[in-house]
Every structure is written in C-alpha cells, then in structure tokens.
C-alpha cells in the first residue's frame, strides 16, 4: 500500500547548522509529495510540495526534491534558526481520492 | 479569506459517551477530510467528504461517522468512545475536483477520553 517513512527524531541542532530530514515513500501510482510543519499546540501548515518527478519544492529556506529513482523527498535547509523548532511531517497524496498518508513526524529543536 | 476553523478546541469525555466535532472549511473549498493524530504520531486518515457524500475512508470502525453540509462545513461523530480515541482530531479542506491538491488544516480539537 501507499506509505511514507520518515527519519526518526528527535533532532537537535545548533543555530545555523545544516538540516536534513530523510523521507522515503511507497506509492502505487504517481504521488504528489508534501512537507508539513506543526508548531507546538497548532495544526499542520504546508511547508512545501512537489507534484512530479524532479520537481523541487521550496519555502522559507527549506527545499526538497522529488526523486522518483530513489522514491525520496528529503527536506533540507542550509542554516536553521531557533524559530524552525517544530515537528516536520512528510506526506503523500495519490489517486483521485486526495487521501493523504503521513509519516510519523520528526521533531526538530534548534538551540542558540 | 478565512482559514479552516474547528470547534471545540478541547474536550473531555468518558468512555462510552458520544462526541461531535465541527469544522468549517476554507473559503472556496468543498472537500473536507478528517484525521486522527495520536500523541507522537502522524495524522491518520479517517474519511473525506465531497459534495456531502463520503468520498473515501481509512481504517476506522463504523462508530466514526461524519456529515458535510451544503455550506461545506462538516462534523465528525464518534460513538461509544474508547480510551484509545484520545487524540488530536484534525480537519483539512481542499479545492473542488482537484486530486492530489494541497490540504489546508485547522488547529484541531484535542479529545481526552477518561
């Protein structure tokens, strides 16, 4: 079935460090891929998305490239800030039903 | 343009009771999906409504049911509550007729079952 596997956390980084959060997927069709972020006590916010192979999604300094050959959508940021501390979820949507499959989330803490 | 809103924000129930959670979709969206997010986990798809009809369902028992109204708002009803139903319930809306479209999430309702 369709699923997403995310790097387990928690991840703790110093400010200005490089961030990578790994995400791989399994899908029966041609999925769209998403990264959502959840700040403490809040709902999920879309961070970025990519709808086809080789697309790169980007937002707020975060980037992820849709790699069909490795079925991956790793999230990267060159220099993290304290305000990036949150839980990050990788997700996919496939087929006409627009059902989303989420990974288990990766908690990121950035320390000054 | 208003975002997705949910009510109530928090709720405490006892085992065996019934609960109704409410969601108003983002302006211009007519598809609503509901998710259950247990503590420390990713959201799990419960079901989706499109044009007032159920349009897909995840692996949840029939005691989880829903409604969508003509104004595209939606309800999630859970009967015979169990302790494991304690979770954050998220509602998400998306645009009409567009598959794999971005879903926009509300802040959630946190349900505690004692």
Interface residues (C-beta under 8 A of the other chain):
Chain A: X4 X6 X31 X32 X34 X36 X42 X43 X44 X45 X46 X49 X51 X89 X91 X93 X94 X95 X96 X97 X98 X99 X100 X101 X102 X103 X104 X105
Chain B: X4 X31 X33 X35 X40 X41 X42 X43 X44 X45 X48 X55 X56 X58 X90 X92 X94 X98 X99 X100 X101 X102 X103 X104 X105 X106 X107 X108
